[in-house]
């Protein structure tokens, strides 16, 4: 078994690998669709005003037809991390995903910290 090393020859951590993968996915999305990440971020920021608890796949599904699909849905992970780092959402546990191909894998359930309880 080999260990992946960072640019300084140090072992990469799971967090580093996650962050590198998200960066790669969002950079590719922005190459294919210029400013994809900004459009996705703006959409997600509006979404969290209306929904207090949600999963990334909920935002992705609602964005369909409004925000172009990125080459990899992993790009949405970078959007979620950005919202969390800005203090707009936080992790609220885990729930099984709805995608049948994911075999009910668990993913983060998020809570909006700017939810306004607007009537839809």
C-alpha positions, 0 to 999 in steps of 0.5 A, spaced: 500 500 500 502 506 498 501 513 501 500 519 497 504 525 498 503 532 498 508 537 494 512 537 500 513 530 501 508 529 507 503 524 507 496 527 505 490 527 510 483 525 508 481 532 509 487 534 504 484 529 499 477 531 500 479 539 499 483 537 493 478 533 489 473 538 491 477 544 488 479 540 482 471 538 481 469 546 481 475 548 477 473 543 472 466 546 472 468 553 471 472 551 465 466 548 462 461 553 464 465 560 466 463 562 473 459 556 474 461 556 481 458 563 482 452 561 479 451 555 483 453 559 490 448 564 488 443 559 487 444 555 494 444 562 498 437 563 495 435 556 497 437 556 504 433 562 505 427 558 504 429 551 507 431 550 514 434 543 513 436 540 507 441 535 503 446 537 497 442 533 493 436 537 494 439 544 492 442 540 486 435 537 484 432 544 485 437 548 481 436 543 475 435 547 469 437 554 472 444 552 474 447 548 468 450 541 471 457 541 472 461 535 469 461 532 476 456 533 481 462 533 486 463 540 484 457 542 489 461 540 495 465 546 494 459 550 494 457 547 501 463 548 504 464 555 502 457 556 505 459 553 511 465 557 512 461 563 511 457 561 517 451 560 513 450 553 514 452 548 519 452 540 519 446 537 522 447 530 522 447 525 516 441 522 512 441 517 507 441 520 500 435 519 495 440 517 489 438 509 488 445 508 485 448 510 491 445 504 495 442 509 501 449 511 503 449 517 508 451 524 507 451 530 511 444 533 512 445 541 513 441 546 517 441 553 514 443 559 519 439 564 515 433 561 514 427 566 514 421 561 514 418 565 508 411 562 505 412 558 499 
